[in-house]
Amino acid sequence: MEMVLGLVAGVLTMGGIVPQISKAHRTKQTKDVSRGMLAIIISGVLLWTVYGFLKSDIPVTLTNFIAVLLNSYMLYLTYKFN
Amino acid sequence: MEMVLGLVAGVLTMGGIVPQISKAHRTKQTKDVSRGMLAIIISGVLLWTVYGFLKSDIPVTLTNFIAVLLNSYMLYLTYKFN
């Protein structure tokens, strides 16, 4: 039960960046998106990945690891489109 | 040790939205920011708050609860400034 809740929560916070990536691709505009936000979130989800690993918490580890990749890609887009 | 790591990770992912809020206040422009992103993240951090509560995990509960408030405020700003 908690495992399912954690996975759903993790998929949502991990996937939250997807509409932002999609919007950036559609408009090719990212000037209102804060790079500071992305940099801090990447550091945070990286630490959550380590935290989840240390606590053997699969939802936390897995979803945050994917979030590292997605947010890094969005950060790259802010350079590509500006 | 894990508690400290979790708190640092939580403060980062929670605080990631702060530079975005600050940028929105400075430029009064939010058109490139995805509302879908904010809506999904708010749902996600809300579920993380419940997950953390059920697992008696203080860093997860506390930081995600504050993240609900901060991300809701950013969502409000996308309406205020557009």
Backbone of each chain as nested JSON, in Angstrom:
{
  "chains": [
    {"id": "A", "residues": [
      {"number": 1, "name": "MET", "atoms": {"N": [0.826, -1.213, 0.0], "CA": [0.0, 0.0, 0.0], "C": [0.866, 1.272, 0.0]}},
      {"number": 2, "name": "GLU", "atoms": {"N": [1.766, 1.334, 1.013], "CA": [2.681, 2.48, 1.048], "C": [3.569, 2.503, -0.193]}},
      {"number": 3, "name": "MET", "atoms": {"N": [3.967, 1.301, -0.612], "CA": [4.808, 1.162, -1.808], "C": [4.111, 1.754, -3.038]}},
      {"number": 4, "name": "VAL", "atoms": {"N": [2.821, 1.435, -3.174], "CA": [2.046, 1.951, -4.306], "C": [1.921, 3.473, -4.213]}},
      {"number": 5, "name": "LEU", "atoms": {"N": [1.596, 3.952, -3.003], "CA": [1.46, 5.39, -2.776], "C": [2.774, 6.107, -3.105]}},
      {"number": 6, "name": "GLY", "atoms": {"N": [3.871, 5.541, -2.638], "CA": [5.195, 6.125, -2.894], "C": [5.513, 6.145, -4.385]}},
      {"number": 7, "name": "LEU", "atoms": {"N": [5.136, 5.053, -5.073], "CA": [5.414, 5.003, -6.512], "C": [4.58, 6.029, -7.274]}},
      {"number": 8, "name": "VAL", "atoms": {"N": [3.289, 6.149, -6.896], "CA": [2.429, 7.135, -7.564], "C": [2.959, 8.554, -7.291]}},
      {"number": 9, "name": "ALA", "atoms": {"N": [3.265, 8.817, -6.021], "CA": [3.81, 10.134, -5.645], "C": [5.091, 10.412, -6.42]}},
      {"number": 10, "name": "GLY", "atoms": {"N": [5.956, 9.406, -6.499], "CA": [7.247, 9.559, -7.17], "C": [7.089, 9.781, -8.662]}},
      {"number": 11, "name": "VAL", "atoms": {"N": [6.152, 9.051, -9.265], "CA": [5.932, 9.217, -10.706], "C": [5.42, 10.639, -10.974]}},
      {"number": 12, "name": "LEU", "atoms": {"N": [4.575, 11.166, -10.087], "CA": [4.054, 12.524, -10.264], "C": [5.162, 13.58, -10.114]}},
      {"number": 13, "name": "THR", "atoms": {"N": [5.945, 13.517, -9.031], "CA": [6.97, 14.559, -8.853], "C": [8.076, 14.415, -9.907]}},
      {"number": 14, "name": "MET", "atoms": {"N": [8.354, 13.187, -10.299], "CA": [9.331, 12.943, -11.361], "C": [8.789, 13.439, -12.7]}},
      {"number": 15, "name": "GLY", "atoms": {"N": [7.489, 13.148, -12.947], "CA": [6.896, 13.453, -14.243], "C": [6.463, 14.902, -14.394]}},
      {"number": 16, "name": "GLY", "atoms": {"N": [6.47, 15.636, -13.294], "CA": [6.029, 17.029, -13.335], "C": [6.781, 17.852, -14.368]}},
      {"number": 17, "name": "ILE", "atoms": {"N": [8.04, 17.499, -14.566], "CA": [8.861, 18.284, -15.498], "C": [8.487, 17.983, -16.96]}},
      {"number": 18, "name": "VAL", "atoms": {"N": [7.777, 16.878, -17.213], "CA": [7.463, 16.485, -18.593], "C": [6.628, 17.544, -19.341]}},
      {"number": 19, "name": "PRO", "atoms": {"N": [5.543, 18.097, -18.731], "CA": [4.817, 19.158, -19.445], "C": [5.698, 20.386, -19.707]}},
      {"number": 20, "name": "GLN", "atoms": {"N": [6.655, 20.635, -18.813], "CA": [7.564, 21.776, -19.028], "C": [8.478, 21.502, -20.222]}},
      {"number": 21, "name": "ILE", "atoms": {"N": [8.991, 20.28, -20.309], "CA": [9.84, 19.887, -21.439], "C": [9.026, 19.971, -22.737]}},
      {"number": 22, "name": "SER", "atoms": {"N": [7.796, 19.472, -22.668], "CA": [6.916, 19.475, -23.83], "C": [6.607, 20.906, -24.277]}},
      {"number": 23, "name": "LYS", "atoms": {"N": [6.332, 21.794, -23.296], "CA": [6.061, 23.198, -23.626], "C": [7.289, 23.859, -24.253]}},
      {"number": 24, "name": "ALA", "atoms": {"N": [8.458, 23.566, -23.729], "CA": [9.694, 24.142, -24.266], "C": [9.913, 23.695, -25.712]}},
      {"number": 25, "name": "HIS", "atoms": {"N": [9.639, 22.41, -25.985], "CA": [9.799, 21.907, -27.357], "C": [8.796, 22.56, -28.301]}},
      {"number": 26, "name": "ARG", "atoms": {"N": [7.573, 22.783, -27.801], "CA": [6.507, 23.328, -28.623], "C": [6.778, 24.799, -28.954]}},
      {"number": 27, "name": "THR", "atoms": {"N": [7.135, 25.593, -27.921], "CA": [7.265, 27.039, -28.112], "C": [8.696, 27.45, -28.466]}},
      {"number": 28, "name": "LYS", "atoms": {"N": [9.657, 26.548, -28.213], "CA": [11.082, 26.868, -28.37], "C": [11.455, 28.138, -27.585]}},
      {"number": 29, "name": "GLN", "atoms": {"N": [10.773, 28.344, -26.473], "CA": [11.006, 29.503, -25.605], "C": [11.166, 29.003, -24.177]}},
      {"number": 30, "name": "THR", "atoms": {"N": [12.22, 29.448, -23.507], "CA": [12.394, 29.031, -22.108], "C": [12.82, 30.201, -21.232]}},
      {"number": 31, "name": "LYS", "atoms": {"N": [12.673, 31.443, -21.734], "CA": [13.282, 32.546, -20.993], "C": [12.651, 32.798, -19.618]}},
      {"number": 32, "name": "ASP", "atoms": {"N": [11.379, 32.399, -19.409], "CA": [10.764, 32.602, -18.091], "C": [11.039, 31.46, -17.117]}},
      {"number": 33, "name": "VAL", "atoms": {"N": [11.709, 30.411, -17.612], "CA": [11.994, 29.264, -16.744], "C": [13.308, 29.529, -16.01]}},
      {"number": 34, "name": "SER", "atoms": {"N": [13.273, 29.345, -14.685], "CA": [14.456, 29.636, -13.87], "C": [15.474, 28.493, -13.918]}},
      {"number": 35, "name": "ARG", "atoms": {"N": [16.7, 28.813, -14.386], "CA": [17.781, 27.807, -14.363], "C": [18.188, 27.477, -12.943]}},
      {"number": 36, "name": "GLY", "atoms": {"N": [18.067, 28.477, -12.049], "CA": [18.373, 28.237, -10.627], "C": [17.452, 27.159, -10.079]}},
      {"number": 37, "name": "MET", "atoms": {"N": [16.156, 27.232, -10.451], "CA": [15.201, 26.198, -10.031], "C": [15.683, 24.822, -10.469]}},
      {"number": 38, "name": "LEU", "atoms": {"N": [16.033, 24.709, -11.748], "CA": [16.439, 23.4, -12.268], "C": [17.705, 22.89, -11.587]}},
      {"number": 39, "name": "ALA", "atoms": {"N": [18.679, 23.787, -11.382], "CA": [19.942, 23.372, -10.751], "C": [19.697, 22.869, -9.331]}},
      {"number": 40, "name": "ILE", "atoms": {"N": [18.851, 23.586, -8.585], "CA": [18.585, 23.183, -7.195], "C": [17.798, 21.871, -7.168]}},
      {"number": 41, "name": "ILE", "atoms": {"N": [16.81, 21.749, -8.068], "CA": [16.02, 20.511, -8.098], "C": [16.905, 19.311, -8.468]}},
      {"number": 42, "name": "ILE", "atoms": {"N": [17.819, 19.5, -9.42], "CA": [18.723, 18.399, -9.798], "C": [19.564, 17.966, -8.592]}},
      {"number": 43, "name": "SER", "atoms": {"N": [20.129, 18.958, -7.858], "CA": [20.906, 18.609, -6.651], "C": [20.02, 17.852, -5.663]}},
      {"number": 44, "name": "GLY", "atoms": {"N": [18.787, 18.336, -5.493], "CA": [17.871, 17.719, -4.529], "C": [17.506, 16.292, -4.888]}},
      {"number": 45, "name": "VAL", "atoms": {"N": [17.112, 16.054, -6.142], "CA": [16.696, 14.693, -6.514], "C": [17.882, 13.728, -6.533]}},
      {"number": 46, "name": "LEU", "atoms": {"N": [19.076, 14.286, -6.757], "CA": [20.286, 13.461, -6.659], "C": [20.466, 12.981, -5.213]}},
      {"number": 47, "name": "LEU", "atoms": {"N": [20.309, 13.901, -4.26], "CA": [20.428, 13.519, -2.847], "C": [19.3, 12.573, -2.417]}},
      {"number": 48, "name": "TRP", "atoms": {"N": [18.071, 12.787, -2.927], "CA": [16.964, 11.862, -2.624], "C": [17.291, 10.459, -3.128]}},
      {"number": 49, "name": "THR", "atoms": {"N": [17.967, 10.393, -4.292], "CA": [18.348, 9.087, -4.835], "C": [19.271, 8.362, -3.854]}},
      {"number": 50, "name": "VAL", "atoms": {"N": [20.252, 9.108, -3.319], "CA": [21.187, 8.518, -2.345], "C": [20.441, 8.129, -1.062]}},
      {"number": 51, "name": "TYR", "atoms": {"N": [19.565, 9.031, -0.609], "CA": [18.769, 8.781, 0.603], "C": [17.926, 7.516, 0.45]}},
      {"number": 52, "name": "GLY", "atoms": {"N": [17.236, 7.413, -0.684], "CA": [16.387, 6.249, -0.939], "C": [17.205, 4.97, -0.989]}},
      {"number": 53, "name": "PHE", "atoms": {"N": [18.381, 5.052, -1.596], "CA": [19.273, 3.895, -1.702], "C": [19.706, 3.439, -0.31]}},
      {"number": 54, "name": "LEU", "atoms": {"N": [20.122, 4.414, 0.538], "CA": [20.576, 4.092, 1.896], "C": [19.445, 3.495, 2.74]}},
      {"number": 55, "name": "LYS", "atoms": {"N": [18.202, 3.964, 2.511], "CA": [17.07, 3.444, 3.278], "C": [16.397, 2.267, 2.58]}},
      {"number": 56, "name": "SER", "atoms": {"N": [17.007, 1.766, 1.491], "CA": [16.435, 0.669, 0.693], "C": [14.981, 0.96, 0.32]}},
      {"number": 57, "name": "ASP", "atoms": {"N": [14.725, 2.218, -0.016], "CA": [13.373, 2.639, -0.358], "C": [13.263, 2.726, -1.884]}},
      {"number": 58, "name": "ILE", "atoms": {"N": [12.637, 1.711, -2.475], "CA": [12.623, 1.598, -3.934], "C": [11.905, 2.774, -4.627]}},
      {"number": 59, "name": "PRO", "atoms": {"N": [10.673, 3.16, -4.183], "CA": [10.017, 4.291, -4.882], "C": [10.87, 5.558, -4.863]}},
      {"number": 60, "name": "VAL", "atoms": {"N": [11.449, 5.874, -3.702], "CA": [12.246, 7.098, -3.584], "C": [13.472, 7.031, -4.496]}},
      {"number": 61, "name": "THR", "atoms": {"N": [14.177, 5.902, -4.473], "CA": [15.401, 5.763, -5.265], "C": [15.117, 5.857, -6.76]}},
      {"number": 62, "name": "LEU", "atoms": {"N": [14.163, 5.043, -7.197], "CA": [13.899, 4.898, -8.626], "C": [13.371, 6.194, -9.249]}},
      {"number": 63, "name": "THR", "atoms": {"N": [12.337, 6.772, -8.616], "CA": [11.709, 7.944, -9.223], "C": [12.648, 9.147, -9.193]}},
      {"number": 64, "name": "ASN", "atoms": {"N": [13.444, 9.266, -8.128], "CA": [14.345, 10.412, -8.079], "C": [15.507, 10.269, -9.052]}},
      {"number": 65, "name": "PHE", "atoms": {"N": [15.923, 9.039, -9.292], "CA": [17.001, 8.838, -10.257], "C": [16.543, 9.276, -11.658]}},
      {"number": 66, "name": "ILE", "atoms": {"N": [15.329, 8.887, -12.02], "CA": [14.806, 9.307, -13.334], "C": [14.608, 10.823, -13.369]}},
      {"number": 67, "name": "ALA", "atoms": {"N": [14.198, 11.391, -12.216], "CA": [14.022, 12.849, -12.14], "C": [15.338, 13.602, -12.376]}},
      {"number": 68, "name": "VAL", "atoms": {"N": [16.462, 13.019, -11.942], "CA": [17.779, 13.626, -12.214], "C": [17.956, 13.775, -13.729]}},
      {"number": 69, "name": "LEU", "atoms": {"N": [17.648, 12.695, -14.455], "CA": [17.841, 12.693, -15.908], "C": [16.906, 13.7, -16.593]}},
      {"number": 70, "name": "LEU", "atoms": {"N": [15.616, 13.679, -16.221], "CA": [14.64, 14.554, -16.874], "C": [14.938, 16.029, -16.616]}},
      {"number": 71, "name": "ASN", "atoms": {"N": [15.257, 16.371, -15.359], "CA": [15.53, 17.772, -15.037], "C": [16.832, 18.254, -15.679]}},
      {"number": 72, "name": "SER", "atoms": {"N": [17.805, 17.347, -15.822], "CA": [19.051, 17.719, -16.496], "C": [18.769, 18.026, -17.963]}},
      {"number": 73, "name": "TYR", "atoms": {"N": [17.874, 17.232, -18.566], "CA": [17.52, 17.464, -19.964], "C": [16.818, 18.819, -20.119]}},
      {"number": 74, "name": "MET", "atoms": {"N": [15.926, 19.165, -19.156], "CA": [15.236, 20.459, -19.213], "C": [16.249, 21.6, -19.066]}},
      {"number": 75, "name": "LEU", "atoms": {"N": [17.238, 21.429, -18.2], "CA": [18.28, 22.453, -18.036], "C": [19.025, 22.64, -19.361]}},
      {"number": 76, "name": "TYR", "atoms": {"N": [19.327, 21.541, -20.028], "CA": [19.977, 21.608, -21.347], "C": [19.111, 22.395, -22.332]}},
      {"number": 77, "name": "LEU", "atoms": {"N": [17.795, 22.18, -22.294], "CA": [16.892, 22.893, -23.208], "C": [16.909, 24.403, -22.984]}},
      {"number": 78, "name": "THR", "atoms": {"N": [17.114, 24.847, -21.723], "CA": [17.146, 26.297, -21.465], "C": [18.356, 26.925, -22.16]}},
      {"number": 79, "name": "TYR", "atoms": {"N": [19.407, 26.138, -22.386], "CA": [20.564, 26.66, -23.139], "C": [20.315, 26.55, -24.639]}},
      {"number": 80, "name": "LYS", "atoms": {"N": [19.721, 25.44, -25.041], "CA": [19.482, 25.21, -26.461], "C": [18.542, 26.265, -27.052]}},
      {"number": 81, "name": "PHE", "atoms": {"N": [17.496, 26.645, -26.297], "CA": [16.461, 27.521, -26.849], "C": [16.647, 28.989, -26.483]}},
      {"number": 82, "name": "ASN", "atoms": {"N": [17.767, 29.34, -25.838], "CA": [17.933, 30.77, -25.493], "C": [19.173, 31.38, -26.151]}}
    ]},
    {"id": "B", "residues": [
      {"number": 1, "name": "MET", "atoms": {"N": [22.335, 10.567, 10.424], "CA": [23.018, 10.741, 9.13], "C": [22.023, 10.73, 7.961]}},
      {"number": 2, "name": "GLU", "atoms": {"N": [21.205, 9.657, 7.901], "CA": [20.177, 9.596, 6.85], "C": [19.173, 10.734, 7.016]}},
      {"number": 3, "name": "MET", "atoms": {"N": [18.864, 11.023, 8.295], "CA": [17.927, 12.109, 8.616], "C": [18.448, 13.438, 8.059]}},
      {"number": 4, "name": "VAL", "atoms": {"N": [19.737, 13.703, 8.254], "CA": [20.343, 14.947, 7.768], "C": [20.319, 14.965, 6.24]}},
      {"number": 5, "name": "LEU", "atoms": {"N": [20.7, 13.842, 5.642], "CA": [20.703, 13.737, 4.175], "C": [19.296, 13.977, 3.624]}},
      {"number": 6, "name": "GLY", "atoms": {"N": [18.305, 13.364, 4.258], "CA": [16.917, 13.524, 3.83], "C": [16.451, 14.963, 3.971]}},
      {"number": 7, "name": "LEU", "atoms": {"N": [16.872, 15.598, 5.07], "CA": [16.467, 16.99, 5.263], "C": [17.109, 17.907, 4.23]}},
      {"number": 8, "name": "VAL", "atoms": {"N": [18.404, 17.692, 3.954], "CA": [19.084, 18.516, 2.943], "C": [18.44, 18.291, 1.574]}},
      {"number": 9, "name": "ALA", "atoms": {"N": [18.214, 17.015, 1.235], "CA": [17.576, 16.692, -0.05], "C": [16.2, 17.343, -0.134]}},
      {"number": 10, "name": "GLY", "atoms": {"N": [15.45, 17.26, 0.963], "CA": [14.094, 17.803, 0.994], "C": [14.082, 19.316, 0.884]}},
      {"number": 11, "name": "VAL", "atoms": {"N": [15.024, 19.957, 1.566], "CA": [15.087, 21.419, 1.498], "C": [15.414, 21.844, 0.063]}},
      {"number": 12, "name": "LEU", "atoms": {"N": [16.274, 21.094, -0.616], "CA": [16.625, 21.422, -2.005], "C": [15.434, 21.234, -2.948]}},
      {"number": 13, "name": "THR", "atoms": {"N": [14.777, 20.074, -2.899], "CA": [13.67, 19.865, -3.846], "C": [12.488, 20.776, -3.505]}},
      {"number": 14, "name": "MET", "atoms": {"N": [12.297, 21.037, -2.228], "CA": [11.251, 21.966, -1.796], "C": [11.602, 23.391, -2.229]}},
      {"number": 15, "name": "GLY", "atoms": {"N": [12.881, 23.757, -2.042], "CA": [13.317, 25.134, -2.29], "C": [13.584, 25.433, -3.754]}},
      {"number": 16, "name": "GLY", "atoms": {"N": [13.59, 24.387, -4.58], "CA": [13.875, 24.585, -5.997], "C": [12.935, 25.588, -6.639]}},
      {"number": 17, "name": "ILE", "atoms": {"N": [11.712, 25.622, -6.166], "CA": [10.724, 26.515, -6.771], "C": [10.976, 27.985, -6.387]}},
      {"number": 18, "name": "VAL", "atoms": {"N": [11.777, 28.227, -5.346], "CA": [11.995, 29.603, -4.873], "C": [12.629, 30.517, -5.943]}},
      {"number": 19, "name": "PRO", "atoms": {"N": [13.694, 30.072, -6.644], "CA": [14.233, 30.933, -7.709], "C": [13.2, 31.185, -8.805]}},
      {"number": 20, "name": "GLN", "atoms": {"N": [12.308, 30.217, -9.039], "CA": [11.266, 30.419, -10.057], "C": [10.259, 31.48, -9.599]}},
      {"number": 21, "name": "ILE", "atoms": {"N": [9.89, 31.423, -8.322], "CA": [8.978, 32.428, -7.755], "C": [9.639, 33.804, -7.815]}},
      {"number": 22, "name": "SER", "atoms": {"N": [10.913, 33.835, -7.441], "CA": [11.67, 35.078, -7.432], "C": [11.776, 35.652, -8.844]}},
      {"number": 23, "name": "LYS", "atoms": {"N": [12.051, 34.789, -9.833], "CA": [12.14, 35.242, -11.223], "C": [10.789, 35.787, -11.71]}},
      {"number": 24, "name": "ALA", "atoms": {"N": [9.713, 35.116, -11.341], "CA": [8.375, 35.564, -11.744], "C": [8.074, 36.946, -11.154]}},
      {"number": 25, "name": "HIS", "atoms": {"N": [8.449, 37.143, -9.88], "CA": [8.218, 38.446, -9.257], "C": [9.046, 39.542, -9.931]}},
      {"number": 26, "name": "ARG", "atoms": {"N": [10.267, 39.198, -10.312], "CA": [11.183, 40.168, -10.902], "C": [10.73, 40.574, -12.302]}},
      {"number": 27, "name": "THR", "atoms": {"N": [10.397, 39.568, -13.129], "CA": [10.097, 39.86, -14.536], "C": [8.602, 40.075, -14.778]}},
      {"number": 28, "name": "LYS", "atoms": {"N": [7.762, 39.66, -13.831], "CA": [6.301, 39.686, -13.994], "C": [5.872, 38.961, -15.281]}},
      {"number": 29, "name": "GLN", "atoms": {"N": [6.631, 37.937, -15.639], "CA": [6.359, 37.131, -16.835], "C": [6.396, 35.655, -16.452]}},
      {"number": 30, "name": "THR", "atoms": {"N": [5.367, 34.917, -16.824], "CA": [5.387, 33.483, -16.504], "C": [4.926, 32.648, -17.701]}},
      {"number": 31, "name": "LYS", "atoms": {"N": [4.871, 33.262, -18.896], "CA": [4.245, 32.541, -20.005], "C": [4.967, 31.266, -20.435]}},
      {"number": 32, "name": "ASP", "atoms": {"N": [6.294, 31.181, -20.176], "CA": [7.016, 29.958, -20.559], "C": [6.959, 28.876, -19.477]}},
      {"number": 33, "name": "VAL", "atoms": {"N": [6.366, 29.207, -18.328], "CA": [6.297, 28.235, -17.23], "C": [5.042, 27.381, -17.417]}},
      {"number": 34, "name": "SER", "atoms": {"N": [5.222, 26.067, -17.36], "CA": [4.115, 25.145, -17.602], "C": [3.229, 25.0, -16.358]}},
      {"number": 35, "name": "ARG", "atoms": {"N": [1.923, 25.333, -16.519], "CA": [0.971, 25.127, -15.414], "C": [0.753, 23.643, -15.169]}},
      {"number": 36, "name": "GLY", "atoms": {"N": [0.853, 22.849, -16.241], "CA": [0.726, 21.397, -16.095], "C": [1.804, 20.867, -15.171]}},
      {"number": 37, "name": "MET", "atoms": {"N": [3.037, 21.387, -15.346], "CA": [4.142, 21.006, -14.46], "C": [3.765, 21.281, -13.014]}},
      {"number": 38, "name": "LEU", "atoms": {"N": [3.301, 22.494, -12.743], "CA": [2.989, 22.875, -11.359], "C": [1.861, 22.015, -10.788]}},
      {"number": 39, "name": "ALA", "atoms": {"N": [0.813, 21.778, -11.593], "CA": [-0.321, 20.978, -11.111], "C": [0.122, 19.558, -10.759]}},
      {"number": 40, "name": "ILE", "atoms": {"N": [0.955, 18.967, -11.624], "CA": [1.405, 17.591, -11.375], "C": [2.326, 17.55, -10.156]}},
      {"number": 41, "name": "ILE", "atoms": {"N": [3.225, 18.542, -10.039], "CA": [4.141, 18.567, -8.896], "C": [3.358, 18.745, -7.587]}},
      {"number": 42, "name": "ILE", "atoms": {"N": [2.333, 19.608, -7.605], "CA": [1.532, 19.798, -6.39], "C": [0.861, 18.479, -5.984]}},
      {"number": 43, "name": "SER", "atoms": {"N": [0.265, 17.77, -6.954], "CA": [-0.332, 16.456, -6.641], "C": [0.721, 15.516, -6.072]}},
      {"number": 44, "name": "GLY", "atoms": {"N": [1.887, 15.512, -6.683], "CA": [2.964, 14.612, -6.263], "C": [3.451, 14.902, -4.848]}},
      {"number": 45, "name": "VAL", "atoms": {"N": [3.74, 16.169, -4.543], "CA": [4.272, 16.486, -3.207], "C": [3.2, 16.297, -2.13]}},
      {"number": 46, "name": "LEU", "atoms": {"N": [1.928, 16.443, -2.536], "CA": [0.83, 16.149, -1.607], "C": [0.849, 14.658, -1.241]}},
      {"number": 47, "name": "LEU", "atoms": {"N": [0.991, 13.805, -2.248], "CA": [1.056, 12.362, -1.98], "C": [2.311, 11.991, -1.192]}},
      {"number": 48, "name": "TRP", "atoms": {"N": [3.454, 12.647, -1.486], "CA": [4.671, 12.399, -0.705], "C": [4.457, 12.752, 0.763]}},
      {"number": 49, "name": "THR", "atoms": {"N": [3.687, 13.828, 1.0], "CA": [3.407, 14.226, 2.38], "C": [2.666, 13.1, 3.104]}},
      {"number": 50, "name": "VAL", "atoms": {"N": [1.655, 12.514, 2.43], "CA": [0.899, 11.405, 3.02], "C": [1.808, 10.183, 3.223]}},
      {"number": 51, "name": "TYR", "atoms": {"N": [2.615, 9.889, 2.199], "CA": [3.554, 8.754, 2.266], "C": [4.507, 8.91, 3.448]}},
      {"number": 52, "name": "GLY", "atoms": {"N": [5.095, 10.097, 3.568], "CA": [6.04, 10.361, 4.66], "C": [5.36, 10.227, 6.012]}},
      {"number": 53, "name": "PHE", "atoms": {"N": [4.12, 10.705, 6.093], "CA": [3.356, 10.622, 7.335], "C": [3.116, 9.156, 7.704]}},
      {"number": 54, "name": "LEU", "atoms": {"N": [2.68, 8.36, 6.727], "CA": [2.403, 6.935, 6.972], "C": [3.664, 6.177, 7.377]}},
      {"number": 55, "name": "LYS", "atoms": {"N": [4.804, 6.558, 6.819], "CA": [6.061, 5.881, 7.144], "C": [6.787, 6.55, 8.312]}},
      {"number": 56, "name": "SER", "atoms": {"N": [6.129, 7.548, 8.943], "CA": [6.734, 8.318, 10.043], "C": [8.103, 8.86, 9.636]}},
      {"number": 57, "name": "ASP", "atoms": {"N": [8.187, 9.323, 8.392], "CA": [9.458, 9.834, 7.879], "C": [9.404, 11.371, 7.915]}},
      {"number": 58, "name": "ILE", "atoms": {"N": [10.073, 11.936, 8.918], "CA": [9.967, 13.388, 9.145], "C": [10.477, 14.235, 7.969]}},
      {"number": 59, "name": "PRO", "atoms": {"N": [11.695, 13.955, 7.432], "CA": [12.15, 14.803, 6.305], "C": [11.174, 14.789, 5.135]}},
      {"number": 60, "name": "VAL", "atoms": {"N": [10.686, 13.607, 4.785], "CA": [9.781, 13.487, 3.637], "C": [8.481, 14.255, 3.9]}},
      {"number": 61, "name": "THR", "atoms": {"N": [7.909, 14.067, 5.092], "CA": [6.626, 14.721, 5.412], "C": [6.755, 16.233, 5.421]}},
      {"number": 62, "name": "LEU", "atoms": {"N": [7.746, 16.712, 6.178], "CA": [7.883, 18.15, 6.405], "C": [8.206, 18.918, 5.131]}},
      {"number": 63, "name": "THR", "atoms": {"N": [9.223, 18.443, 4.4], "CA": [9.666, 19.21, 3.236], "C": [8.612, 19.166, 2.122]}},
      {"number": 64, "name": "ASN", "atoms": {"N": [7.902, 18.038, 1.995], "CA": [6.891, 17.976, 0.946], "C": [5.658, 18.806, 1.286]}},
      {"number": 65, "name": "PHE", "atoms": {"N": [5.358, 18.9, 2.57], "CA": [4.218, 19.732, 2.957], "C": [4.491, 21.202, 2.591]}},
      {"number": 66, "name": "ILE", "atoms": {"N": [5.702, 21.665, 2.893], "CA": [6.042, 23.055, 2.539], "C": [6.061, 23.219, 1.016]}},
      {"number": 67, "name": "ALA", "atoms": {"N": [6.512, 22.165, 0.319], "CA": [6.537, 22.218, -1.15], "C": [5.135, 22.367, -1.738]}},
      {"number": 68, "name": "VAL", "atoms": {"N": [4.128, 21.771, -1.099], "CA": [2.74, 21.947, -1.551], "C": [2.397, 23.438, -1.542]}},
      {"number": 69, "name": "LEU", "atoms": {"N": [2.731, 24.116, -0.439], "CA": [2.408, 25.538, -0.298], "C": [3.154, 26.39, -1.326]}},
      {"number": 70, "name": "LEU", "atoms": {"N": [4.463, 26.153, -1.465], "CA": [5.273, 26.975, -2.371], "C": [4.839, 26.795, -3.826]}},
      {"number": 71, "name": "ASN", "atoms": {"N": [4.606, 25.552, -4.234], "CA": [4.221, 25.304, -5.627], "C": [2.813, 25.828, -5.922]}},
      {"number": 72, "name": "SER", "atoms": {"N": [1.941, 25.8, -4.91], "CA": [0.599, 26.364, -5.103], "C": [0.704, 27.872, -5.303]}},
      {"number": 73, "name": "TYR", "atoms": {"N": [1.603, 28.504, -4.554], "CA": [1.802, 29.948, -4.708], "C": [2.327, 30.276, -6.114]}},
      {"number": 74, "name": "MET", "atoms": {"N": [3.258, 29.438, -6.618], "CA": [3.797, 29.669, -7.967], "C": [2.689, 29.501, -9.014]}},
      {"number": 75, "name": "LEU", "atoms": {"N": [1.824, 28.52, -8.806], "CA": [0.695, 28.321, -9.734], "C": [-0.196, 29.572, -9.738]}},
      {"number": 76, "name": "TYR", "atoms": {"N": [-0.445, 30.121, -8.558], "CA": [-1.223, 31.361, -8.452], "C": [-0.548, 32.491, -9.247]}},
      {"number": 77, "name": "LEU", "atoms": {"N": [0.777, 32.573, -9.152], "CA": [1.504, 33.628, -9.877], "C": [1.342, 33.518, -11.39]}},
      {"number": 78, "name": "THR", "atoms": {"N": [1.216, 32.274, -11.907], "CA": [1.057, 32.125, -13.365], "C": [-0.277, 32.72, -13.818]}},
      {"number": 79, "name": "TYR", "atoms": {"N": [-1.263, 32.788, -12.916], "CA": [-2.536, 33.436, -13.256], "C": [-2.435, 34.945, -13.045]}},
      {"number": 80, "name": "LYS", "atoms": {"N": [-1.766, 35.337, -11.964], "CA": [-1.637, 36.756, -11.643], "C": [-0.88, 37.516, -12.739]}},
      {"number": 81, "name": "PHE", "atoms": {"N": [0.187, 36.899, -13.274], "CA": [1.061, 37.624, -14.197], "C": [0.758, 37.35, -15.666]}},
      {"number": 82, "name": "ASN", "atoms": {"N": [-0.309, 36.62, -15.955], "CA": [-0.577, 36.354, -17.386], "C": [-1.93, 36.912, -17.831]}}
    ]}
  ]
}
